[in-house]
Amino acid sequence: MITSVTYNGLNVHNNFIAFFALFSPFAFVGFIESSILKFRKKFGFSKWGRIVDEYHLRVIQDRAIMEAMAVNRRNRNVKTSQTEKGLDYWFDLKQKGAISEEEYEKKKKELL
């Protein structure tokens, strides 16, 4: 037998109330799950992996990249200063007459 209950002026059947009470938690969980999946997609995480592990891996990778960039910058600066020192050295030799103009130009092309 179907009984009805009046709720805010509407007749609501007990079956509907039972159905809603039984399945509304699942709807809420589905909403939360879809929100989590949207977050993971937005920030590039895998759908089902552990975010903590993936985040720590990203931090390690970012640090490694930053370290490599710093080493490249340092190496570039060292190479430039060695080239400048080398040119100064060979220019001084040319000024003193120890080497000829052709030898200086040859070394200059090698260094640059």
C-alpha positions as CSV (number, residue, x, y, z in Angstrom):
1,M,0.0,0.0,0.0
2,I,1.4,3.4,-1.0
3,T,1.0,6.1,1.6
4,S,1.6,9.7,1.0
5,V,2.9,12.5,3.2
6,T,2.2,16.1,2.7
7,Y,5.4,18.2,2.5
8,N,5.2,21.9,1.9
9,G,1.8,21.5,0.4
10,L,2.9,18.6,-1.9
11,N,1.9,15.0,-1.6
12,V,5.1,12.9,-1.5
13,H,4.9,9.1,-1.6
14,N,6.8,7.0,0.9
15,N,8.5,5.2,-1.9
16,F,10.0,8.4,-3.2
17,I,11.2,9.4,0.3
18,A,12.8,6.0,0.7
19,F,14.4,6.2,-2.7
20,F,15.7,9.7,-2.0
21,A,17.0,8.8,1.4
22,L,18.8,5.7,0.1
23,F,20.4,7.2,-3.0
24,S,21.1,10.8,-2.1
25,P,24.4,9.9,-0.3
26,F,25.6,8.3,-3.5
27,A,24.7,11.3,-5.6
28,F,26.7,13.5,-3.1
29,V,29.7,11.1,-3.4
30,G,29.4,11.2,-7.2
31,F,29.5,15.0,-7.0
32,I,32.6,15.0,-4.8
33,E,34.3,12.4,-7.0
34,S,33.7,14.5,-10.1
35,S,35.1,17.6,-8.4
36,I,38.2,15.7,-7.5
37,L,38.6,14.5,-11.0
38,K,38.3,18.0,-12.3
39,F,40.9,19.2,-9.9
40,R,43.3,16.4,-10.9
41,K,42.8,17.2,-14.6
42,K,43.3,20.9,-14.1
43,F,46.6,20.5,-12.4
44,G,47.8,17.5,-14.5
45,F,47.6,14.7,-11.9
46,S,46.6,11.2,-12.9
47,K,43.0,10.2,-12.3
48,W,43.6,7.5,-9.8
49,G,47.2,8.0,-8.5
50,R,48.1,9.3,-5.1
51,I,48.4,13.1,-5.4
52,V,50.9,13.3,-2.5
53,D,53.3,11.0,-4.3
54,E,52.9,12.8,-7.6
55,Y,53.3,16.2,-6.0
56,H,56.5,15.2,-4.3
57,L,57.8,13.8,-7.6
58,R,57.0,17.1,-9.3
59,V,58.8,19.0,-6.5
60,I,61.9,16.9,-7.0
61,Q,61.8,17.3,-10.8
62,D,61.4,21.1,-10.5
63,R,64.3,21.3,-8.1
64,A,66.5,19.2,-10.5
65,I,65.5,21.4,-13.4
66,M,66.3,24.6,-11.4
67,E,69.6,23.1,-10.4
68,A,70.5,22.2,-13.9
69,M,69.6,25.7,-15.1
70,A,71.8,27.2,-12.4
71,V,74.8,25.0,-13.4
72,N,74.3,26.0,-17.1
73,R,74.3,29.7,-16.1
74,R,77.5,29.2,-14.1
75,N,79.2,27.3,-16.9
76,R,78.2,30.0,-19.4
77,N,79.7,32.7,-17.1
78,V,82.9,30.7,-16.6
79,K,83.3,30.1,-20.4
80,T,82.7,33.8,-21.1
81,S,85.3,34.9,-18.6
82,Q,87.8,32.3,-19.9
83,T,87.3,33.6,-23.4
84,E,87.8,37.2,-22.3
85,K,90.9,36.3,-20.3
86,G,92.2,34.3,-23.3
87,L,91.6,37.3,-25.7
88,D,93.3,39.7,-23.3
89,Y,96.3,37.4,-22.9
90,W,96.7,37.0,-26.7
91,F,96.1,40.7,-27.3
92,D,98.9,41.6,-24.7
93,L,101.2,39.2,-26.5
94,K,100.4,40.9,-29.8
95,Q,101.0,44.3,-28.3
96,K,104.4,43.3,-27.0
97,G,105.3,41.9,-30.4
98,A,105.6,38.3,-29.2
99,I,103.1,37.1,-31.8
100,S,102.1,38.4,-35.2
101,E,98.7,39.8,-36.3
102,E,97.8,36.6,-38.2
103,E,98.5,34.5,-35.1
104,Y,96.3,36.8,-32.9
105,E,93.5,36.6,-35.4
106,K,93.7,32.8,-35.6
107,K,93.5,32.5,-31.8
108,K,90.7,35.0,-31.7
109,K,88.6,32.9,-34.1
110,E,89.4,29.8,-32.0
111,L,88.2,31.4,-28.8
112,L,85.1,33.0,-30.2
